[in-house]
Amino acid sequence: MNEIAQVTVASSAGAPTASESRSSGPPTWSNWHEIPRVVRYPPYLKKTVRITLIVGSLLFFINHLDEVLRGQATLAVWIKGALTYLVPFCVANMGVLIAARKES
């Protein structure tokens, strides 16, 4: 009887639990409801925010800096300028999601 208990404990000791297997590496997704977990994963989020700030600022300077420097920036210009940062954020996250997609 003691041998059976040892075999059971030994075989289950090396197997990761569901929570361990999820936290052992970067998250992947195969269903739409898993996407927020991937996008919020801190290493991915840090990179996408960095890309957003660099590319968004470049786009803002190209498209709106002249109006801001001349003092002609209206509310619409500031709204469009803020939305300019949304584009690289979405593109960077699409790249992350493509790379993190789990094959079904």
PyMOL commands that set and color helices and strands:
alter all, ss='L'
color gray80, all
select helices_A, chain A and resi 2-13+18-23+32-39+42-69+75-84+86-100
alter helices_A, ss='H'
color red, helices_A
deselect
rebuild
show_as cartoon
